[in-house]
Amino acid sequence: MIDDVFTAEVESIASNGAGVLSKSGQKVFVDGVAPSDVIRARITKEHKNWATAEVLDIVELSPKRRACICPLFGICGGCSLQHLVYDAQIEAKAAILKDALFRIGGFSELPELKIKYNRENEFGYRNKVRFHVDRLGQVGFKAKKSEEVIPFYQTNPPEVKICPVSDTGINAFLKKNPSLKRETTLYSFKDTFLIEGEKGKSRGKVRILDRDIVLDVNVFFQSNAVMLEELVKDILFFAGEAKGPCLDVYSGVGTFAAFLQDFFPAPDIVEENKDALALARENVGNLGESFAISSDRWAKMQGTKKYGFVIVDPPRQGLSPFFRYRLCEDHPPVIIYVSCNPSTLARDSKIFIQAGYRLASLSMFDFYPQTAHIESLAVFF
Ligand code: SAH
């Protein structure tokens, strides 16, 4: 019942970063708590099978807690796990990924989960941000579960806060530009600094491992370059063991294909965003066919080419239905699935398993420390 007050221990962290507790067999979600905290909480919303609650007191503090370095934590919608020591964040995310594969994917066992992260990259990792502006033009991020913009500029004492997860170049920009005329996307990594809306400055090159990749702030690009390098290395490991031809679907600016062209002559790519695809044509010198269409439209096309190696990196919704069906029908010997959403990865994996694939390898990459976002790599043979 709403307003019920109860005391319980936080059991785990849910995929949205909230703590999970049980109250008379019902699951209750509470923001801002750590596993093993014992809390007194008040129910704020009842749903059919679950409820949400707010913390009234923390009766026993978990050893997994720590002080947050960002003064906007809890208000800003960006981070949800900063109050956990880094190892506890990794542990929570690994559990969320596995739980999705067991529960939604129907797996009874999983290959050993390999976890890639970089402790030195726990803060200052975020290379791409979109700054919003409030009615006064002050720059900020959106508040938790709201459209309100929380400005970095604080009047008392007058000071521009920085965003501890963002790259130093982004924070230097923020210090100089606490207000802007409009929403603006920036990209900053080492010598590369790109900004939306300034002529000639939205597009440039970034060094990823041994090559320069052309990107534009107006199209998708991975926002943690250090982890991207780790991900690319792992993808290339599997490419080294495989035969072509190669197909890169949801290719963006062709980052993966730019490396995969060393292993397979002329990779083909599918990417519905024409601007991203134009950049991919620059990035992949030895490009095969490029399809500026959706994965579903590609799946409905007549095609007789038999791919040996298919890499997919869909948005949060996961693979589109026709495309997933076509993959199972064509049955390439290797499917590499880069996922930013464990639930849709699990849903799609279940269908691959039904089609006779085996989950041969599973890795998690911590692209987004301090948040509950999970990036993973699943390899199907
Ligand atoms: N692999 C790339 C991009 C991944 S992001 C990289 O690492 O940079 C996902 C990409 O899929 C985006 O570029 C988006 O434009 C594209 N996309 C989203 N839905 C799509 C669809 N249904 N069909 C084809 N491309 C799609």
Boltz pocket constraint, residues with backbone or C-beta under 6 A from the ligand:
constraints:
  - pocket:
      binder: B
      contacts: [[A, 220], [A, 221], [A, 222], [A, 249], [A, 250], [A, 251], [A, 252], [A, 253], [A, 254], [A, 255], [A, 256], [A, 270], [A, 271], [A, 272], [A, 273], [A, 276], [A, 293], [A, 294], [A, 295], [A, 296], [A, 313], [A, 314], [A, 315], [A, 320]]
      max_distance: 6.0
